Amino acid sequence: MKTIIGNWKMNVGTRESVALVRGVLLALRGKKMLPEVVVCPSFMALGEVRKIIAHSHVFLGAQNVHFEDHGAFTGEISSRMLSEVGVTHVLLGHSERRNLFGETDEMVNKKLIHALAVGLVPILCVGEGQEARRPGGTEEAQKVVAGQLRGAFKGLHLRHKERILIAYEPVWAIGTGVAAKPADAVSMHVFIRSLVPDLLPGIKSSQFSILYGGSVDGANAYDFLREDEVDGLLVGGASVKLSEFTKVLQSAMDVIEARA
Ligand code: PGA
């Protein structure tokens, strides 16, 4: 299976989100070999987007969540509140949350535990920064990613039916127009895939997927998706441009069809 996630960030309001998701549904209409598609609008647009995707195969994701159920946390939103409005997936530990809003591995860990407790599918984002991007920096990058995964999974025991999506997003590739080379993404995915069972003993391979994110667009999506190691893509900027996102979705359908 291939998973395509659109992270709309703080880029589109409710009206545009509705138009965008209508376009996404249209792009998928009548197609048989569908990827798993998740759209993550702003909190404000969740309710309206949910109405449009009801009875479709598109899932609703949120971009963030708090780690408590309820309480005096002005401006925050809990997992329970999200699932109440039809959210099924939630982005956790996105580099923008980590770097701009001080989110730590410890917070990501608490969020992950809470999200799973109410049945949300977490999309855990990990990735090294610019400092690890130099010749010979692979080991450094792996160390950063391993640390983020170890922190996120601390004390976590996954139940049978629970599932986690891990998005490998090198920070230097996010929003820069410079994507990782598919071969480099693949080697990090291999590393992550080998590490996860150590961190979450008993986890089955069907319980986690590893996606790539960072300057994915209509032109490079196929090159990532055709790699067996790449279970899907997390798309930011290109996911709010319908023509680009449609190309990403089409690439996923082409790959799925070629394998059928
Ligand atoms: P980008 O963002 O596709 O614009 O690089 C990806 C992300 O932030 O998830």
Boltz pocket constraint, residues with backbone or C-beta under 6 A from the ligand:
constraints:
  - pocket:
      binder: B
      contacts: [[A, 7], [A, 169], [A, 173], [A, 174], [A, 175], [A, 176], [A, 177], [A, 213], [A, 214], [A, 215], [A, 216], [A, 234], [A, 235], [A, 236], [A, 237], [A, 238]]
      max_distance: 6.0
